[in-house]
Amino acid sequence: MNDLYTITQVGEHVYNITENITDRPIKFAQQLVVGEDKAALIDASFGIDTDLIKIIRQVTTKPIICLLTHGDPDHTGGASLFESVYMNPTDDEIMKAAFAPAERLHDVDIASGHNQALVTHMKEKMPTAAFFNYQPLQDGDRFDLGGITLQAVALPGHSKGSMCFVDAANHYGFTGDSLATAVMSELYDTRCASLTAWENAIHQLKAIVGDQAQLFSGHRADAFPAGSLTMLEKGIAEIKAGKTAADQPLTKMPTGAVKDTETMHPRAHRSENSPFIIMYNELNVD
């Protein structure tokens, strides 16, 4: 299948690789950071095609480590292609629940808007491993790529085990889904960390990398606007202060209907003059 992947150089040593499965504004992205000695692939997308390795080899022939921001299948799907994989074991259950080939095929069918040609291609070309081995990842771990060091920073929110990877010296951060797009900060599900846990993690990330850093996620092809962490802090503070009269219940997401339950009241909050929508669980603020 032509044009399945797009490589965009977004920094001197940083490349964004998108898996082109939908025309919707949301992207399915991973980042490649190339040091003098080795490279780090941050997330492994859905793993639609084993040629992902060949795509990376267009950029570098150096040894590759794979750093996973969390356990969802659109971030772990290609992980079995790599020998050195790191993930926070807190997300082990999430990963194992959705990593099976049939589950990933189903997710790509939904995400692509039922693109039958793409699904057929994936059946023929996907990595078919039912699991992958990984080394445990924790807050503060460092990866020396040669001239570039990536630091693992806990960023619980979208999942309790979500991680961010930071090149503090060069002011880059790679946030996975705990900071996904301007309209998709999904913290409403019962599996998610509390709003306060996310707030504390954003404070920590901001202290390490700064609010002018270039932050890339799993669902954008470009960096977030400068000042995004401050805007999110403002929105969280408003929610915690009860400034939620205009917040709307979430009823539908691309993956299906959403509704209130005994443990989950999904709500959407947006600060004035902010592009960010914070999708939070009204029952899991503290």
Secondary structure, DSSP 8 states (H G I E B T S, - for coil): -TT-EEEEE-SSSEEEEEE---SSS---EEEEEE-SS-EEEE---S---TTHHHHHHTT--S-EEEE-S---HHHHTTGGG-SEEEE-GGGHHHHHHH-SHHHHHHHHHHHTTS-HHHHHHHHHHS---S----EE--TT-EEE-SS-EEEEEE--SSSTT-EEEEEGGGTEEE-TTTT-BTTBEEE-STTS--HHHHHHHHHHHHHHH-TTSEEE-TT-SS---TTHHHHHHHHHHHHHTT--TT-EE--EETTEE----SS--EEEEE-TT---EEEEETT---
